[in-house]
Amino acid sequence: MDVKKIVVAVEDVDAARTALQWALRNIIRYGDIITLLHVYHHSTRSKSKARLLRLNGFKLALSFQDMCNNYPNTKVEIIVTEGDQEGAKIAATVREIGASMLVVGLHDSSFLYKVPRTPPQKIPYRICPNPSAIIWRSRKSRRR
């Protein structure tokens, strides 16, 4: 059985929590690795403000990890990093760790609404019609 790496975008909104719960019930299998990813936006040069944003991001990610602890055999990693509000850092992190899925809770101020409507260059993603807005990497058919 292949182990999947699944990234869950961590935000302080109910939609993100609902998306994680949906993924835990419907996607996660024994041995899969869940990466809880929180990207904070830091616009000032104050190091103390950046530190506070990073700390709050870890606290938020830990609350998401508590939800994962209710499901047996889930392996959880946490990444908190600084990035933009357009989702480029999220996409780069998904590519960097080689994740097979990205789970995002769709809400009114979601970064997905800020993504340019141009077609992706290298990794095509499809949005499924589920209200939890699960996004996954497209795979080419292996038929010959």
C-alpha positions in Angstrom: 0.0 0.0 0.0 1.4 3.4 -1.0 1.8 6.0 1.7 0.2 9.3 0.7 1.4 12.7 1.8 -1.6 15.0 2.3 -1.3 18.7 3.0 -4.1 20.4 4.9 -4.2 24.3 4.8 -4.6 25.5 8.4 -6.6 28.7 8.8 -8.6 30.1 11.7 -12.0 29.5 10.0 -14.6 26.8 10.4 -14.3 25.8 6.7 -10.7 24.7 7.3 -11.7 22.6 10.3 -14.6 21.1 8.4 -12.2 20.3 5.5 -9.8 18.5 7.8 -12.6 16.5 9.4 -13.9 15.5 6.0 -10.4 14.4 4.9 -9.9 12.4 8.1 -13.1 10.5 7.5 -12.9 10.1 3.7 -9.3 10.2 2.5 -6.8 9.3 5.2 -5.7 5.7 5.4 -3.4 3.8 7.7 0.1 5.1 7.4 -0.7 8.3 5.4 1.2 11.4 6.5 -0.8 14.6 7.1 1.1 17.9 6.9 -0.7 20.7 8.6 0.4 23.9 6.8 -0.1 27.4 8.1 1.1 30.3 6.0 1.0 33.7 7.7 1.4 37.0 5.9 3.8 39.5 7.5 3.9 43.0 6.0 6.0 44.9 8.5 9.6 44.6 9.5 8.9 44.1 13.2 10.6 40.8 14.3 8.4 40.7 17.4 5.2 40.8 15.3 6.6 38.1 13.0 7.4 36.0 16.0 3.9 36.5 17.4 2.3 35.5 14.1 4.5 32.4 13.9 3.6 31.4 17.5 -0.2 31.9 16.8 0.2 29.8 13.7 1.8 27.0 15.7 -1.0 27.2 18.3 -3.6 27.0 15.6 -1.9 24.0 13.9 -1.7 22.3 17.3 -5.5 22.7 17.6 -5.8 21.0 14.2 -3.4 18.2 15.4 -5.7 17.6 18.3 -8.5 16.8 15.8 -6.1 14.3 14.1 -5.3 12.6 17.4 -8.9 11.2 17.5 -8.1 9.1 14.5 -5.8 6.1 15.1 -2.6 5.7 13.2 -2.4 9.2 11.7 1.1 10.6 11.3 1.0 14.4 11.6 3.6 17.0 10.7 3.3 20.8 11.2 4.8 23.5 9.0 4.3 27.1 9.8 5.9 29.6 7.4 5.7 33.1 6.1 4.3 33.7 2.6 2.0 35.6 0.4 -1.8 35.8 0.4 -2.2 34.4 -3.1 -1.3 30.8 -2.3 2.1 30.7 -4.0 3.9 29.6 -0.8 1.3 26.8 -0.3 1.7 25.5 -3.8 5.5 25.6 -3.5 5.4 23.7 -0.2 3.1 21.1 -1.7 5.5 20.6 -4.6 8.5 20.6 -2.3 7.3 17.9 0.0 5.9 15.8 -2.8 2.3 15.7 -1.5 -0.3 13.9 -3.5 -3.2 16.0 -2.2 -4.0 19.5 -0.9 -7.1 19.9 1.3 -8.4 23.5 1.7 -11.5 24.8 3.3 -13.2 27.2 1.0 -14.5 30.5 2.5 -15.2 34.1 1.5 -11.6 35.3 1.9 -9.9 32.2 0.7 -6.6 32.5 -1.2 -8.2 30.5 -4.0 -10.2 33.5 -5.0 -7.0 35.5 -5.4 -5.3 33.0 -7.7 -5.0 34.3 -11.2 -7.3 32.5 -13.6 -4.5 31.5 -16.0 -4.0 27.8 -16.5 -1.3 26.2 -14.3 2.1 25.7 -15.9 3.4 22.4 -14.4 1.0 20.7 -12.0 -2.7 20.8 -13.0 -5.2 20.8 -10.1 -8.9 20.1 -10.2 -11.4 21.3 -7.8 -14.0 18.7 -6.9 -17.6 19.7 -6.4 -17.6 18.9 -2.7 -18.4 21.9 -0.5 -15.2 21.2 1.5 -13.3 22.2 -1.7 -10.9 19.3 -1.9 -8.2 19.9 -4.4 -6.1 17.1 -5.8 -3.3 16.6 -8.3 -4.4 15.3 -11.7 -2.8 12.1 -12.9 -2.3 11.1 -16.4 -3.7 7.8 -17.5 -1.2 5.0 -17.6 -3.0 3.1 -20.2 -1.0 2.1 -23.3 
